[in-house]
Amino acid sequence: MQSRVNTGVREKYNAQNVKFILWLFDNREHYGALLAPALLQALPAQVKRDRARTTKADKSLKGRDHARATCREWLQKVDAEKPETHPLKLQDLSFQVLSRFRNTFKKKAKKRSSSGDEDETVSVRLSQSAFGGAT
């Protein structure tokens, strides 16, 4: 299977899968049942490690390097024959959950005012290719 998917494409798939797992974790009050119990137990400690990191100016970093690394480890260890290695319970995943995740794909853009008032920041939905990548 490794030879079937280009390395760059595989990395993109993994990045999107990590993003989805972290979104499920961040919304675990609603979707926690979709995550493997062992992963659900491992992630809080990694999130805590990420939050403890600071910049030189002693401000907290927004990065999630440890949490992402944990998710990538889980994805690399998936064995189709061993359900306990699967980070997600795919049989319980519904289109509704996936569409809610995809609806979070937005970016902030400045909308210039024609009347000379202050510019307004608005949320803009991403392109179809961004949604296709998540699918």
C-alpha positions in Angstrom: 0.0 0.0 0.0 2.9 2.4 0.7 3.9 2.3 -3.0 0.3 3.2 -4.1 0.2 6.7 -2.7 2.8 9.4 -3.5 4.8 10.5 -0.5 3.6 14.1 -0.8 0.0 13.1 -1.1 0.3 10.7 1.9 1.7 13.6 4.0 -1.2 15.8 3.0 -3.6 12.9 3.9 -1.9 12.5 7.3 -2.0 16.3 8.0 -5.7 16.4 7.2 -6.3 13.3 9.4 -4.4 14.9 12.3 -6.4 18.1 11.9 -9.7 16.1 12.0 -8.6 14.0 15.1 -7.7 17.2 16.9 -11.0 18.8 16.0 -12.8 15.7 17.4 -10.6 16.0 20.5 -11.4 19.8 20.9 -15.1 19.0 20.6 -14.9 15.8 22.7 -18.0 16.6 24.6 -19.9 15.9 21.4 -17.6 13.6 19.4 -15.3 12.0 22.0 -16.9 8.7 21.5 -15.4 8.6 18.0 -11.9 8.6 19.3 -10.1 5.5 20.7 -10.1 5.6 24.5 -6.3 5.3 24.7 -5.9 8.2 22.4 -8.5 10.2 24.3 -6.4 9.6 27.4 -3.1 10.4 25.8 -4.0 13.7 24.2 -4.7 15.9 27.3 -1.1 15.4 28.6 0.2 16.4 25.2 -2.0 19.5 25.0 -0.8 20.5 28.4 2.8 20.2 27.2 2.0 22.4 24.2 0.3 25.0 26.4 3.3 25.1 28.8 5.6 26.2 25.9 6.4 29.9 25.7 8.2 32.3 23.4 11.2 34.3 24.4 8.9 37.1 25.4 7.2 34.6 27.8 4.0 34.4 25.8 2.3 31.1 25.3 2.8 29.4 21.9 -0.3 28.5 19.9 1.4 25.5 18.3 0.2 22.0 19.0 3.4 20.1 18.1 3.1 17.5 20.8 -0.5 16.8 20.2 0.0 16.6 16.4 3.0 14.2 16.9 0.8 11.9 19.1 -1.8 11.8 16.4 0.8 11.1 13.7 2.2 8.2 15.8 -1.3 6.7 16.1 -1.8 7.0 12.4 1.5 5.4 11.6 0.8 2.4 13.9 -2.6 1.6 12.4 -2.9 -2.1 11.6 -6.0 -3.1 9.7 -6.2 -6.4 11.6 -6.0 -4.8 15.0 -9.0 -2.5 15.8 -7.3 -1.3 19.0 -4.7 0.5 16.9 -7.3 2.6 15.1 -7.5 6.2 16.4 -11.1 6.6 15.1 -14.2 4.5 15.3 -15.0 4.9 11.6 -18.1 2.8 11.9 -19.6 5.5 14.1 -18.5 8.4 11.9 -21.4 10.1 10.1 -21.7 12.5 7.3 -23.1 15.0 9.7 -19.9 15.0 11.8 -17.7 15.3 8.8 -19.7 18.2 7.3 -19.5 20.0 10.7 -15.8 19.7 10.6 -15.6 20.9 7.0 -17.8 23.9 7.9 -15.0 25.1 10.2 -12.8 25.8 7.2 -12.8 29.6 7.1 -10.3 32.3 7.0 -10.4 35.9 8.1 -10.4 38.7 5.5 -10.6 42.4 5.7 -13.5 44.0 4.0 -12.7 47.5 3.0 -15.3 50.1 3.7 -16.4 52.3 0.8 -17.5 55.1 3.1 -14.1 55.6 4.7 -15.2 53.9 7.9 -12.9 51.4 9.7 -12.2 48.2 7.7 -14.3 45.2 8.9 -12.9 41.7 9.4 -15.2 38.9 8.1 -15.1 35.1 7.8 -14.8 33.8 4.3 -15.4 30.2 3.4 -12.5 28.4 1.7 -12.5 27.1 -1.9 -13.9 23.8 -3.1 -10.3 22.3 -3.3 -9.9 22.9 0.5 -13.0 20.9 1.1 -11.9 18.2 -1.3 -8.6 17.9 0.5 -10.4 17.3 3.8 -12.7 14.6 2.2 
